[in-house]
Amino acid sequence: MKTIRYILGIIVFSLSGYMLLTNEYGILPYTLFLLGLMVLIQGISEIQEKRKVIGIISMLSAGFGLFIGLYILLS
């Protein structure tokens, strides 16, 4: 789980840096979607470590991020 979270973090960081440097905001939905996946994995890890409140809040935040990312991609 940690390696997947780190890989997603590096990808999100790279895409965000690219957007800031080039002012190309067309990849923003992909960044939001990947950020949602990263927070979802973090929420799953928190629940496995018996920190249920933080895990549930993370999963709700991830659901919102994934919804917004998919909504923008599909529209």
N, CA, C and O of each residue as an XYZ file, in Angstrom:
300
protein
N       0.821     -1.192      0.000
C       0.000      0.000      0.000
C       0.866      1.257      0.000
O       0.547      2.240     -0.668
N       1.964      1.215      0.755
C       2.797      2.410      0.831
C       3.429      2.729     -0.516
O       3.523      3.893     -0.904
N       3.861      1.693     -1.225
C       4.513      1.959     -2.511
C       3.526      2.537     -3.516
O       3.879      3.427     -4.289
N       2.304      2.044     -3.514
C       1.286      2.583     -4.422
C       0.999      4.035     -4.067
O       0.855      4.875     -4.955
N       0.916      4.329     -2.789
C       0.659      5.705     -2.347
C       1.810      6.621     -2.746
O       1.578      7.749     -3.183
N       3.046      6.152     -2.603
C       4.198      6.968     -2.990
C       4.248      7.187     -4.499
O       4.549      8.288     -4.959
N       3.953      6.143     -5.264
C       3.960      6.279     -6.726
C       2.889      7.265     -7.172
O       3.151      8.131     -8.007
N       1.681      7.140     -6.619
C       0.622      8.087     -6.967
C       0.987      9.503     -6.542
O       0.673     10.459     -7.251
N       1.643      9.650     -5.400
C       2.076     10.966     -4.942
C       3.083     11.599     -5.892
O       3.011     12.795     -6.173
N       4.015     10.802     -6.381
C       5.007     11.314     -7.330
C       4.343     11.715     -8.636
O       4.688     12.745     -9.216
N       3.391     10.909     -9.108
C       2.692     11.237    -10.351
C       1.882     12.518    -10.187
O       1.916     13.387    -11.059
N       1.154     12.644     -9.079
C       0.350     13.852     -8.836
C       1.257     15.071     -8.718
O       0.947     16.131     -9.261
N       2.364     14.927     -8.018
C       3.310     16.032     -7.869
C       3.876     16.448     -9.226
O       4.000     17.639     -9.511
N       4.220     15.470    -10.059
C       4.770     15.770    -11.382
C       3.745     16.467    -12.268
O       4.064     17.456    -12.928
N       2.519     15.959    -12.284
C       1.478     16.586    -13.100
C       1.162     17.993    -12.613
O       0.932     18.893    -13.420
N       1.149     18.184    -11.311
C       0.875     19.517    -10.765
C       1.994     20.493    -11.113
O       1.730     21.641    -11.470
N       3.222     20.046    -11.012
C       4.348     20.894    -11.394
C       4.316     21.249    -12.864
O       4.605     22.383    -13.244
N       3.961     20.273    -13.695
C       3.842     20.530    -15.133
C       2.763     21.571    -15.407
O       2.957     22.469    -16.227
N       1.627     21.452    -14.722
C       0.544     22.427    -14.917
C       0.987     23.825    -14.511
O       0.672     24.798    -15.196
N       1.707     23.934    -13.411
C       2.144     25.250    -12.949
C       3.171     25.878    -13.888
O       3.148     27.087    -14.117
N       4.062     25.066    -14.426
C       5.116     25.603    -15.283
C       4.627     25.969    -16.675
O       5.116     26.929    -17.271
N       3.665     25.214    -17.201
C       3.240     25.426    -18.587
C       1.888     26.113    -18.716
O       1.470     26.438    -19.827
N       1.201     26.340    -17.614
C      -0.160     26.908    -17.640
C      -1.113     26.083    -18.506
O      -2.036     26.626    -19.111
N      -0.886     24.787    -18.560
C      -1.739     23.860    -19.302
C      -2.620     23.145    -18.288
O      -2.169     22.230    -17.599
N      -3.868     23.561    -18.200
C      -4.762     23.026    -17.180
C      -5.684     21.927    -17.710
O      -6.657     21.566    -17.048
N      -5.392     21.402    -18.876
C      -6.199     20.328    -19.434
C      -6.019     19.006    -18.714
O      -6.856     18.112    -18.841
N      -4.945     18.870    -17.965
C      -4.698     17.612    -17.252
C      -5.180     17.665    -15.804
O      -4.928     16.744    -15.027
N      -5.866     18.734    -15.448
C      -6.378     18.879    -14.080
C      -7.323     17.742    -13.674
O      -7.218     17.265    -12.544
N      -8.244     17.281    -14.539
C      -9.110     16.163    -14.122
C      -8.331     14.890    -13.799
O      -8.690     14.156    -12.879
N      -7.267     14.632    -14.557
C      -6.454     13.447    -14.287
C      -5.743     13.582    -12.938
O      -5.625     12.618    -12.183
N      -5.277     14.789    -12.658
C      -4.622     15.043    -11.379
C      -5.600     14.850    -10.226
O      -5.261     14.232     -9.217
N      -6.814     15.378    -10.375
C      -7.827     15.208     -9.326
C      -8.180     13.735     -9.129
O      -8.332     13.276     -7.997
N      -8.308     13.000    -10.226
C      -8.648     11.583    -10.144
C      -7.541     10.806     -9.427
O      -7.819      9.998     -8.540
N      -6.288     11.053     -9.812
C      -5.176     10.352     -9.167
C      -5.020     10.753     -7.705
O      -4.662      9.924     -6.868
N      -5.285     12.007     -7.397
C      -5.242     12.456     -6.008
C      -6.339     11.766     -5.190
O      -6.124     11.407     -4.032
N      -7.513     11.586     -5.799
C      -8.585     10.860     -5.127
C      -8.203      9.417     -4.846
O      -8.500      8.885     -3.776
N      -7.535      8.775     -5.823
C      -7.073      7.405     -5.604
C      -6.048      7.339     -4.475
O      -6.061      6.416     -3.660
N      -5.167      8.324     -4.440
C      -4.149      8.348     -3.397
C      -4.783      8.493     -2.010
O      -4.378      7.809     -1.071
N      -5.760      9.366     -1.881
C      -6.428      9.562     -0.589
C      -7.264      8.329     -0.232
O      -7.382      7.985      0.944
N      -7.844      7.663     -1.233
C      -8.593      6.430     -0.984
C      -7.680      5.352     -0.408
O      -8.045      4.672      0.551
N      -6.512      5.200     -0.987
C      -5.556      4.216     -0.480
C      -5.096      4.592      0.925
O      -4.900      3.721      1.773
N      -4.925      5.882      1.169
C      -4.566      6.332      2.511
C      -5.679      5.999      3.501
O      -5.401      5.576      4.623
N      -6.931      6.184      3.099
C      -8.055      5.856      3.969
C      -8.124      4.376      4.290
O      -8.413      3.990      5.423
N      -7.860      3.548      3.290
C      -7.852      2.098      3.518
C      -6.741      1.728      4.500
O      -6.942      0.904      5.392
N      -5.572      2.341      4.330
C      -4.455      2.075      5.253
C      -4.793      2.506      6.673
O      -4.460      1.810      7.632
N      -5.447      3.639      6.809
C      -5.813      4.126      8.147
C      -6.817      3.189      8.814
O      -6.720      2.936     10.015
N      -7.770      2.675      8.056
C      -8.751      1.744      8.628
C      -8.069      0.446      9.046
O      -8.413     -0.132     10.077
N      -7.098     -0.019      8.247
C      -6.373     -1.233      8.611
C      -5.540     -1.042      9.875
O      -5.295     -2.002     10.605
N      -5.104      0.190     10.138
C      -4.308      0.471     11.332
C      -5.180      0.858     12.524
O      -4.679      1.390     13.514
N      -6.479      0.594     12.431
C      -7.443      0.815     13.516
C      -7.689      2.292     13.828
O      -8.085      2.628     14.944
N      -7.461      3.167     12.865
C      -7.815      4.584     13.017
C      -9.007      4.845     12.113
O      -8.876      5.432     11.039
N     -10.164      4.402     12.564
C     -11.353      4.374     11.723
C     -11.885      5.754     11.384
O     -12.339      5.966     10.260
N     -11.847      6.692     12.305
C     -12.416      8.021     12.047
C     -11.635      8.721     10.939
O     -12.226      9.266     10.006
N     -10.313      8.706     11.043
C      -9.490      9.336     10.016
C      -9.649      8.591      8.695
O      -9.674      9.218      7.635
N      -9.756      7.277      8.740
C      -9.947      6.483      7.530
C     -11.251      6.801      6.830
O     -11.290      6.915      5.605
N     -12.318      6.944      7.598
C     -13.622      7.254      6.999
C     -13.620      8.651      6.403
O     -14.157      8.866      5.316
N     -13.017      9.607      7.110
C     -12.937     10.969      6.572
C     -12.111     10.982      5.288
O     -12.469     11.669      4.331
N     -11.018     10.235      5.257
C     -10.193     10.152      4.053
C     -10.962      9.526      2.899
O     -10.855      9.977      1.758
N     -11.734      8.492      3.194
C     -12.488      7.833      2.128
C     -13.602      8.730      1.599
O     -13.885      8.716      0.401
N     -14.235      9.507      2.469
C     -15.250     10.456      2.002
C     -14.621     11.545      1.138
O     -15.187     11.939      0.118
N     -13.463     12.025      1.545
C     -12.749     13.024      0.743
C     -12.331     12.440     -0.599
O     -12.414     13.109     -1.629
N     -11.884     11.197     -0.581
C     -11.490     10.537     -1.823
C     -12.686     10.366     -2.749
O     -12.569     10.567     -3.958
N     -13.828      9.998     -2.193
C     -15.030      9.856     -3.012
C     -15.409     11.155     -3.685
O     -15.796     11.168     -4.853
N     -15.298     12.251     -2.949
C     -15.603     13.557     -3.527
C     -14.615     13.901     -4.642
O     -15.015     14.364     -5.710
N     -13.332     13.675     -4.393
C     -12.320     13.960     -5.409
C     -12.480     13.104     -6.649
O     -12.341     13.594     -7.770
N     -12.773     11.818     -6.450
C     -12.989     10.931     -7.595
C     -14.226     11.335     -8.380
O     -14.225     11.296     -9.610
N     -15.280     11.722     -7.674
C     -16.506     12.155     -8.345
C     -16.251     13.390     -9.200
O     -16.665     13.444    -10.358
N     -15.574     14.377     -8.635
C     -15.299     15.609     -9.374
C     -14.385     15.328    -10.562
O     -14.614     15.847    -11.655
N     -13.361     14.518    -10.361
C     -12.455     14.177    -11.462
C     -13.168     13.475    -12.597
O     -12.970     13.820    -13.762
N     -14.000     12.490    -12.271
C     -14.747     11.774    -13.311
C     -15.790     12.665    -13.971
O     -16.013     12.570    -15.178
N     -16.426     13.526    -13.195
C     -17.433     14.434    -13.746
C     -16.809     15.371    -14.778
O     -17.379     15.602    -15.844
N     -15.640     15.904    -14.455
C     -14.968     16.801    -15.391
C     -14.487     16.030    -16.614
O     -14.577     16.534    -17.734
N     -13.979     14.819    -16.416
C     -13.505     14.023    -17.552
C     -14.635     13.656    -18.506
O     -14.447     13.656    -19.723
N     -15.796     13.346    -17.963
C     -16.903     12.884    -18.803
C     -17.721     14.016    -19.402
O     -18.535     13.773    -20.293
N     -17.530     15.238    -18.943
C     -18.321     16.343    -19.500
C     -17.587     17.055    -20.615
O     -18.113     18.008    -21.190
